[in-house]
Amino acid sequence: MLKNERGNTLITVLLMSLVFTVLGMSILAASLGGAKRTETRESDISITYNSVKVIDQMTSELAGILPSLPLEDYRRKNIEGKLYVRSDFDIDLKNKLKDDLIAPYKTEDNISCLNIIDLSGSSAGFIDSSAPCMDDISNYDTFNIERENDFTRVLDIIIVTKNPVETEGKITRTLRKRIILSPLPSFLKYAAGSFSDENDSGLILNGSANFSGNVYANRLTINEDAEYELRDGSKEKTDTNMSSISGDLYSSTANLLPLLIKENFYKEHVPELKHDSQFINIDFDRTMNEQANELLSLNGIPAVRAGNGSTFSEEIKSGILSSFAINTLIKEQKKQSGLPEILQELGNNNESDIKSYLINTPEDASLLNGLIQGDVVIMAEDTSLELNEKLIVDGDLYLVNFEDLTIYEDILVTGRTHLVNFNGKLEVNENIISANDIIIESYAHNKDELSSKGIKVNGDILSGRNTAINALNTSIEMTGTIISNGSFTINGDETGEPSENDQVIFDSVVYAGKRANISNVNILGLENNTKQLVLMAKDDLLLTRINEFGNFDPDDEAGMPYVPEDETIKPLKGFFYTEKDAELYGVGSLFYINGGIFAKEKLIINAIRGEVKSIEELPSRSSQLDKYSRFIVNYDQNVLLQRIDTLPIVKHLQIFSDELLIE
């Protein structure tokens, strides 16, 4: 049988041609698709980048808009003398945002929708309600700010992108940038910083501190050697690593550019330099005087703090004496007796014409309803005491307790005021005003008994001279503004337990007319550490021997931002500011601040890394690598969202830029 295969050969050739044709077309289609996807991806990146630039431009222009809304124009006082915010403030702010910020940018080619969400109150709302960028924003987290009492506002800038080239397909991204508008002082925006740009001033980093947050400096000095002090006061140096900044470096000048090199920063991570023309210095003297005079006025004392307060003590004394009638109900004068040994010297008075009284029974306490001429000791020794009338003393006052001692009204004293707690609860529920020093001291072991033991002051404090708080193996609670015409000091027990068990728990703003000193003590915040201390000093600020020779456990850092999670070392919960200089040492001490530190003139920080057991045996530079710094500042942004009435209010709102999210 004959076979003819010429037809099969033709079919095979045609089939192979078809296969190669299909394969070639597939390769061509894949190449074209890849090129198309690459082109689309490039467009996506370009559009997103341009939208980020729009948000940056809007933020910059917002800084120029805010000065047109001076806060003084919207501040008013009610009949009780309390400040409030005029209702037209939000109307004017909304119109500015809508007309000057949203309108110029919403027509950009690559923007489908642009708007701003106001998250300040109890519910979220678009600034331009006519063009919402989302159907539902009811589930947004809001901040429940009392608009009538607080200028703080929280805004989200929202941009929804689009691709103007329709042939490239649909490209959509949603960008969200959170902005906090705050009336608080500029120094509260930074983990650390200094404003001055004079020679031998500014921010001086000696060694290896760590800042988790933004840092401000107009003059910056960086050294690889950290200084430290010996017990005899002499200074030494030790070689260490460089400092780390897990945030941006802000400045109003270009002086810092030559320093921004890898060799000057820990693990060669150089922070980004940003310029902040918004930094506004506070008028410290004016604010301190306003706060002091308002407190005096509320208590009916005709005294005025002016200038540097050099005659303030005498003014307070004269004001108290001119305002209150002499108490005639205490007919029997009692000499002090039965005082604890620690008070014997304080209780003795060599001036024979000064009478003194010992009040230690509920019957005697009930007679205190006017001005008492002479020194007074009120002692809850064998029984609890309650005082329900104003306590007004022309002399020195000692409040001493072993049992509970509770004062429900104001304390006004022309001399010194001492609060001394040995046991039980010593609680003052109103203001303390003293023409001379105020000394608060507790010895009560109340680590787990804060509700039943220790000192608690719930009102404001004003001293014509100095203020000292001594927490000796104990906890003291302070709520309210503290104004000290002279120095302000907080001390713990230097000879106490190895771990720091001396602590003062604050929800307070403190103004010190002179120096401020904190030593051997923990600073915590009230309300489960959500509040804080804001300490502002006219003169130098000194923080020493904090967690001395304490160590993090473990002390191996876990990467940026190099902040430990060790619960045994309690961070200082506060912001610390001085109009002059501050020099701090994280060598023997272990500084861990949850807040910020700022000096208007010069801030010097000395720090090393790693474990230290003795100042004579410091770790080598190589062994400090990958160890936590002994000077850490972890910025606490929450301060910007808290209403703190007694802080200086700046001329106009300032911007704090939070996270940028791209979805």
C-alpha angles and dihedrals in degrees: 000000000000120000124205110202098172091097092051091053090054092050091049092051091048092048092051090048089052093049093051091044092053091044092050092048090050092051090047092048091048090050092049091046092049091049089048092050091047090051091048092048091050090051090049092053092045093049092047092048092050090050091052087052089052090054090049091050091048091051091050092049091047088061087058093047098052097068087064087068102061108193094218088068091060101040117100137164125232124218089276092056094251119140120241137177119250113242094235090066092082091044092053093043092050092050091049092051093046099045103032102032113024101035098055094053107032093083095059112132095239095046121090094178136001126184144136125241118211109217097171101104135042095290135034122247139173117248089219100043092181093069112035116182094208134039096224130024097157092112094058115121110248132194104226093223114178098238094195092057105032137049094204114118131182119208136180116207107212125197124178110194131213135186111244089202101078094189090067092063133240116326116178132170130168116215121193125187121183118216125188116202108202134180091202125113118282094243089069089067095069140065089219140345155130130230105205122096096186122122114279091017140085127066114338117190113194110184129334116339120156126221121190099194140029122320128207126209138150090186122028129188121188124193130174093214121080120210123219137180128238122215091263091058096253118133131232135179133226131192115243145148126287127268125270128221116193094190139038129304112232126199141160091216139050093237093108100059097092090054096055097096129123094248091064098058137062112270088355094283105149116198119230115256115232129178120231114191088169096077107125122188118223123240093236099182094047093049094046091049092048092051094046095047093047091053091049092048093051089054094048096248115141098215130121131204111213134166111350094339096247093151096032097109093057091044091056092048093050091045093054093047093049095049106049134056121234115264110246097177097083101076101163115064115212123202114224112266138162094031118164112260092250089060099045094095093042091049097051115092121190094197103098094198092061113093120212133203135201113207110189106141132068089240093058092043091056090063095062103104107120145025112317116203109215140033115309131204115190109190128183093196107141101007139028118263133204126192115201100174133066110281107222118176131180094202136022123329128209120189106190127173143183091158125038116301117186127182116193100180138050123293116219118181132175092201135029124326121211126188109189120178122189099160140342124031125315105189128176113190100184139037129309117210118178127174090210133029126330115211120186116187133170133185098171115128096225106146093136098018106066092137094057106027140042137035123309123180113189099176139061123284128214123179125185090211129008134349124207130182115192116189105186109188088323146088125253124191122212126185122177141030119317118202117186115183089200130022127336120214136182117187135178129193109288091196096047132113121317091254117059106261097161111096143163116203114209145192092167149118112217127200115193117190090202134009127347120211130185121180139167095353143104120236114209135172128245123241095047092318094302092119127059150192118265106194121187121182129190091207134033123325120222125187114175143168096012111169087344110210089355118143137202115249108241099018095190108110119233098214132274132017083030094215117147126227094208107139094195092069107064116208119233100253104215155072117254122199134175132185088214131027139326127191117188133183125210096177110089089006122067107221116193112167122186097197126025148293124218136172121190093210112018134357116185118187122185117189146156132186133243138025122337124186098164135018088229093058110051121170120257120254094252093051091053094064113111091013125118116263118250089226113055128166115190107190115231109212093183091082089075091060097049123094106235106173098186097056119102110270115219125225095261140001118287128213126242111185115213132184126330114218125194118194 
